[in-house]
Amino acid sequence: MLKQVSLIFFLIFSSYMRAESQDLKHLTNELEVNVAASRVWKLYRHLGISTLTAQQLKNVIQNVQVLEGDGGVGTMLKFTFAPGNLSYTERFIEVNDEKKVKVAKGLEGGCLAIGCSVQIVRFDIVEKTNDSCIIKSDIAYAVKEEFEANDPKPNIQILAAGAQIAKRYLEKMLKQVSLICFLIFSCYMGVESKDLKHLTNELEVNVAASRVWVLYRHLGISMLTARELKTVIQSVQVLKGDGGVGTILKLTFVPGNSSYTERFIKIDDEKKVKVAKGLEGGCLAIGCSVQIVRLDIIEKTSDSCIIRSDIGYAVKEEFEANDPKPNIQLLAAAAQIAKRYLESSKNDA
């Protein structure tokens, strides 16, 4: 898989470099944000900015589909615009954490549908001070000779709107985060102080913990699991957030008459721990008062780790005789999917 991916990326990058060598035109938007560049980059790096923009611009974007990938290089994203007869598909071809640069190549739709031969979208998160930065959104494009008289242009407005949405969201979040974190942490500690029962699954993966954590940290594992378990999961909806603390995720199960909603309440990059609190559905629908999902990525060696999936739960007194339990099998299946996906990439290298 990795050999094929490398070839694909080489071809895409070669195409990108050829495009760059053409006489490309540019449309650019810059916006200052009073938030540290590292925090803005977390939103832009993976799928967060696309999901957040779609949530806020429902009258413009009908839906966003991840056709391939987990938010990293090679991810293919399709935007369908309201009322549903127009779309734009792109592939992420560069995600540079050091420079905070993300580049996507248009594959279909957008200005490619109206006479352009190339469309390259680039985001730069440029540090200004410790607590502020510039979101620079750029679309480079080339026009086919036979369409030059029409002067077709890509739409920079949606990227500008995305930056404004990111600014409002992050600046507001920064003001509220201390209070929210305090309340959530207090709630979490209150839950932890109860006599919770636990269901746990552990799986060894022959991949470095850091790589597994990249998949589990944000929305990647949820999207990948939904894609691989279409007979079980009908859809995954991000009701709020960008994949960080405070994100609310809803999983709807086949055939569509049951669901589970959770909120991410802790993401610890140092310890590689992610915790989510159940809000609705799951074992809460069958007699439990609490459901806490915790995912630990535990380093074993430099090239292997343990995915530890744990569900802590408490049962309402009146349901104790029924002994209701959450379903650990879905987390176990997700771990197996992550293992196959990541080890396949490693073994094909």
C-alpha positions as CSV (number, residue, x, y, z in Angstrom):
1,M,0.0,0.0,0.0
2,L,2.8,2.4,0.9
3,K,4.6,1.8,-2.4
4,Q,1.5,2.5,-4.3
5,V,0.8,5.6,-2.2
6,S,4.4,6.8,-2.8
7,L,3.9,6.4,-6.5
8,I,0.6,8.2,-6.4
9,F,2.1,11.1,-4.4
10,F,5.1,11.2,-6.7
11,L,2.8,11.6,-9.7
12,I,0.6,14.1,-7.9
13,F,3.6,16.1,-6.8
14,S,5.1,16.0,-10.3
15,S,1.9,17.3,-11.6
16,Y,1.9,20.0,-8.9
17,M,5.4,21.0,-9.8
18,R,4.5,21.2,-13.5
19,A,1.5,23.3,-12.5
20,E,3.8,25.6,-10.5
21,S,6.1,25.9,-13.5
22,Q,3.2,27.2,-15.5
23,D,2.2,30.9,-15.5
24,L,-0.3,30.5,-12.7
25,K,-2.6,33.2,-11.6
26,H,-3.3,33.7,-7.9
27,L,-6.2,34.8,-5.7
28,T,-5.2,35.4,-2.1
29,N,-6.9,36.3,1.2
30,E,-5.2,37.1,4.5
31,L,-6.8,37.4,7.9
32,E,-5.2,38.1,11.3
33,V,-6.3,36.0,14.2
34,N,-5.6,36.7,17.8
35,V,-4.8,33.1,18.6
36,A,-1.4,31.3,18.6
37,A,-0.4,29.8,15.2
38,S,-0.1,26.3,16.7
39,R,-3.8,26.3,17.7
40,V,-4.9,27.6,14.3
41,W,-2.8,25.0,12.6
42,K,-4.5,22.2,14.6
43,L,-7.8,23.4,13.1
44,Y,-6.4,23.6,9.6
45,R,-4.1,20.6,9.6
46,H,-6.6,17.8,9.2
47,L,-10.4,17.8,8.5
48,G,-11.4,20.4,11.2
49,I,-11.6,23.5,9.1
50,S,-13.6,21.7,6.4
51,T,-16.1,20.2,8.9
52,L,-16.4,23.5,10.8
53,T,-17.0,25.6,7.6
54,A,-19.6,23.1,6.4
55,Q,-21.4,23.4,9.8
56,Q,-21.5,27.1,9.6
57,L,-22.3,27.5,5.9
58,K,-25.2,25.1,5.6
59,N,-26.9,27.3,3.0
60,V,-23.8,27.0,0.8
61,I,-22.3,23.6,1.6
62,Q,-24.7,20.7,1.5
63,N,-22.2,18.1,2.8
64,V,-18.5,17.2,3.0
65,Q,-17.4,13.6,2.2
66,V,-14.1,12.0,3.0
67,L,-13.7,9.7,-0.1
68,E,-10.2,8.5,0.9
69,G,-7.7,8.9,3.8
70,D,-7.8,10.1,7.4
71,G,-7.0,13.8,7.0
72,G,-3.3,13.5,6.2
73,V,-1.5,13.6,2.8
74,G,-3.5,11.7,0.2
75,T,-6.9,12.4,1.7
76,M,-9.5,13.0,-0.9
77,L,-12.4,15.4,0.0
78,K,-15.6,16.1,-1.8
79,F,-17.7,19.2,-1.2
80,T,-21.3,19.2,-2.5
81,F,-22.8,22.6,-2.7
82,A,-26.4,23.5,-2.1
83,P,-28.8,22.6,-3.7
84,G,-26.7,19.6,-4.6
85,N,-26.0,19.9,-8.3
86,L,-22.4,21.3,-8.0
87,S,-19.4,19.8,-6.2
88,Y,-15.6,20.1,-5.9
89,T,-13.2,17.3,-5.2
90,E,-9.6,17.8,-4.0
91,R,-6.7,15.8,-2.7
92,F,-4.3,16.9,0.1
93,I,-0.8,16.8,-1.4
94,E,1.2,18.5,1.3
95,V,0.8,18.8,5.0
96,N,3.9,20.5,6.5
97,D,3.8,20.7,10.3
98,E,7.0,22.6,10.6
99,K,6.0,25.4,8.2
100,K,2.3,25.1,9.0
101,V,1.5,24.7,5.3
102,K,-1.3,22.6,3.7
103,V,-1.7,22.2,-0.1
104,A,-4.6,20.6,-1.9
105,K,-4.9,19.9,-5.7
106,G,-8.3,20.2,-7.3
107,L,-9.4,17.0,-9.1
108,E,-12.9,17.9,-10.3
109,G,-15.3,20.8,-10.1
110,G,-14.5,24.3,-8.9
111,C,-12.8,26.4,-11.6
112,L,-11.8,23.2,-13.4
113,A,-15.5,22.9,-14.5
114,I,-15.5,26.3,-16.1
115,G,-12.3,26.3,-18.1
116,C,-9.3,26.0,-15.8
117,S,-6.7,23.3,-16.3
118,V,-5.2,23.6,-12.7
119,Q,-6.5,24.6,-9.3
120,I,-4.2,24.5,-6.3
121,V,-5.4,25.6,-2.8
122,R,-2.7,26.5,-0.3
123,F,-3.1,27.5,3.4
124,D,-0.2,29.1,5.3
125,I,-0.6,29.8,9.0
126,V,2.0,32.5,9.5
127,E,3.1,33.3,13.1
128,K,2.9,37.0,13.9
129,T,3.4,37.0,17.7
130,N,3.2,34.3,20.4
131,D,-0.6,34.9,20.5
132,S,-1.5,35.9,17.0
133,C,-1.0,34.8,13.4
134,I,-2.1,35.3,9.8
135,I,-4.3,32.8,8.0
136,K,-3.2,33.1,4.3
137,S,-5.5,31.3,1.8
138,D,-4.3,31.2,-1.8
139,I,-5.8,29.6,-4.9
140,A,-3.4,29.2,-7.9
141,Y,-5.0,28.5,-11.2
142,A,-4.3,28.2,-14.9
143,V,-6.8,28.8,-17.7
144,K,-7.1,26.6,-20.8
145,E,-6.2,28.6,-23.9
146,E,-9.6,28.2,-25.5
147,F,-11.3,29.7,-22.4
148,E,-9.0,32.6,-21.8
149,A,-11.5,35.1,-23.3
150,N,-14.0,34.1,-20.7
151,D,-11.5,34.8,-17.9
152,P,-12.8,32.0,-15.5
153,K,-11.8,32.4,-11.9
154,P,-12.0,30.1,-8.8
155,N,-14.1,31.2,-5.8
156,I,-11.8,32.6,-3.1
157,Q,-14.8,33.8,-1.0
158,I,-15.5,30.4,0.5
159,L,-11.8,30.2,1.8
160,A,-12.2,33.8,3.1
161,A,-15.4,32.8,4.8
162,G,-13.7,29.7,6.3
163,A,-10.9,31.9,7.7
164,Q,-13.5,34.2,9.3
165,I,-15.3,31.2,10.8
166,A,-12.0,29.9,12.2
167,K,-11.2,33.3,13.7
168,R,-14.6,33.7,15.4
169,Y,-14.6,30.1,16.6
170,L,-11.0,30.1,18.0
171,E,-11.1,33.6,19.5
172,K,-14.4,32.8,21.2
173,M,-13.2,29.4,22.3
174,L,-10.0,31.0,23.8
175,K,-12.1,33.3,26.0
176,Q,-14.4,30.5,27.2
177,V,-11.9,27.6,27.3
178,S,-10.8,28.1,30.9
179,L,-14.3,28.1,32.3
180,I,-15.4,25.2,30.0
181,C,-12.4,23.1,30.8
182,F,-12.9,23.7,34.5
183,L,-16.6,22.6,34.3
184,I,-15.9,19.6,32.1
185,F,-13.0,18.5,34.3
186,S,-15.0,18.9,37.4
187,C,-17.8,16.8,35.8
188,Y,-15.2,14.2,34.7
189,M,-13.6,14.0,38.1
190,G,-17.1,13.7,39.7
191,V,-17.8,10.7,37.4
192,E,-14.4,9.2,38.1
193,S,-15.2,9.3,41.8
194,K,-18.2,7.0,41.3
195,D,-17.9,3.3,41.5
196,L,-17.7,2.7,37.7
197,K,-17.6,-0.7,36.1
198,H,-15.2,-1.1,33.2
199,L,-15.0,-3.0,29.9
200,T,-11.5,-3.0,28.3
201,N,-9.9,-4.1,25.1
202,E,-6.2,-4.1,24.3
203,L,-4.5,-4.7,21.0
204,E,-0.8,-4.6,20.1
205,V,0.1,-2.8,16.9
206,N,3.5,-3.0,15.2
207,V,3.6,0.7,14.5
208,A,5.1,3.6,16.5
209,A,2.8,5.1,19.1
210,S,3.1,8.5,17.6
211,R,1.7,7.3,14.3
212,V,-1.2,5.6,15.9
213,W,-1.9,8.7,18.0
214,V,-2.1,10.9,14.9
215,L,-5.0,8.6,13.7
216,Y,-6.8,8.5,17.1
217,R,-6.2,12.1,18.2
218,H,-8.8,13.9,16.1
219,L,-11.6,12.5,13.8
220,G,-9.5,10.1,11.8
221,I,-10.3,6.9,13.6
222,S,-14.1,7.7,13.6
223,M,-14.1,8.4,9.8
224,L,-11.9,5.4,9.0
225,T,-14.1,3.0,11.1
226,A,-17.3,4.3,9.6
227,R,-15.8,3.8,6.1
228,E,-14.8,0.2,6.9
229,L,-17.9,-0.8,8.8
230,K,-20.7,0.5,6.5
231,T,-22.9,-2.5,7.5
232,V,-22.8,-1.2,11.1
233,I,-22.3,2.6,11.0
234,Q,-24.7,4.5,8.8
235,S,-23.1,7.9,9.3
236,V,-20.8,10.0,11.5
237,Q,-21.8,13.6,12.1
238,V,-19.7,16.3,13.8
239,L,-22.4,18.3,15.6
240,K,-19.9,20.7,17.1
241,G,-16.2,21.4,17.1
242,D,-13.2,20.5,15.0
243,G,-11.9,17.3,16.6
244,G,-10.4,18.9,19.7
245,V,-11.8,19.1,23.2
246,G,-15.4,20.0,23.2
247,T,-16.2,18.3,19.9
248,I,-19.6,16.6,19.8
249,L,-19.8,13.5,17.6
250,K,-22.9,11.5,16.6
251,L,-22.8,8.0,15.3
252,T,-25.9,6.7,13.6
253,F,-26.1,2.9,13.3
254,V,-27.6,0.8,10.5
255,P,-30.5,0.7,9.8
256,G,-30.8,4.3,11.2
257,N,-33.0,3.9,14.3
258,S,-30.3,4.0,16.9
259,S,-27.4,6.4,17.6
260,Y,-24.8,7.4,20.1
261,T,-23.6,11.0,20.8
262,E,-20.4,11.8,22.8
263,R,-18.3,14.9,23.7
264,F,-14.5,14.9,23.7
265,I,-13.5,16.0,27.2
266,K,-9.8,15.3,27.2
267,I,-7.0,15.1,24.6
268,D,-3.6,14.7,26.1
269,D,-0.9,14.8,23.4
270,E,1.9,14.0,25.9
271,K,0.3,10.9,27.4
272,K,-1.6,10.1,24.2
273,V,-4.9,9.8,26.0
274,K,-8.3,10.7,24.6
275,V,-11.5,10.7,26.7
276,A,-15.1,11.1,25.6
277,K,-18.3,11.4,27.7
278,G,-21.5,9.8,26.4
279,L,-24.3,12.3,26.1
280,E,-27.1,10.2,24.5
281,G,-27.6,6.6,23.2
282,G,-25.3,3.7,23.8
283,C,-25.7,2.2,27.2
284,L,-27.3,5.4,28.4
285,A,-30.4,4.3,26.5
286,I,-30.7,1.0,28.3
287,G,-30.2,1.9,31.9
288,C,-26.8,3.4,32.4
289,S,-26.3,6.8,34.0
290,V,-22.7,7.3,32.8
291,Q,-20.6,6.2,29.9
292,I,-17.0,7.3,29.6
293,V,-14.8,6.1,26.6
294,R,-11.1,6.3,27.1
295,L,-8.5,5.6,24.5
296,D,-4.8,5.2,25.5
297,I,-2.0,4.7,23.0
298,I,0.7,3.1,25.1
299,E,4.3,2.9,23.7
300,K,5.8,-0.6,23.9
301,T,8.9,-0.2,21.8
302,S,10.0,2.5,19.3
303,D,8.1,0.6,16.6
304,S,5.1,-0.9,18.5
305,C,2.4,0.1,21.0
306,I,-0.8,-1.0,22.6
307,I,-4.2,0.5,21.7
308,R,-6.2,0.3,25.0
309,S,-9.9,1.0,24.7
310,D,-11.9,1.3,27.9
311,I,-15.5,2.1,28.6
312,G,-16.3,3.2,32.2
313,Y,-20.0,3.0,33.1
314,A,-22.4,3.3,36.0
315,V,-25.9,1.6,36.1
316,K,-29.0,3.3,37.5
317,E,-30.2,1.6,40.6
318,E,-33.6,0.6,39.1
319,F,-31.8,-1.1,36.2
320,E,-29.2,-3.1,38.1
321,A,-31.1,-6.3,37.9
322,N,-30.9,-6.1,34.1
323,D,-27.1,-5.6,34.2
324,P,-27.0,-3.3,31.1
325,K,-23.5,-3.1,29.5
326,P,-22.0,-0.8,26.8
327,N,-20.8,-2.3,23.6
328,I,-17.0,-2.7,23.6
329,Q,-17.0,-4.6,20.3
330,L,-17.2,-1.5,18.2
331,L,-14.0,0.0,19.9
332,A,-12.3,-3.4,19.5
333,A,-13.2,-3.5,15.8
334,A,-12.0,0.1,15.3
335,A,-8.6,-0.9,16.9
336,Q,-8.4,-3.9,14.5
337,I,-9.1,-1.6,11.5
338,A,-6.5,0.9,12.7
339,K,-4.0,-2.0,13.1
340,R,-4.6,-3.3,9.6
341,Y,-4.5,0.2,8.0
342,L,-1.3,1.3,9.8
343,E,0.6,-2.0,9.6
344,S,-0.3,-2.4,5.9
345,S,1.2,1.1,5.2
346,K,4.4,0.1,7.2
347,N,4.8,-3.3,5.6
348,D,4.5,-2.1,2.1
349,A,7.3,0.5,2.6
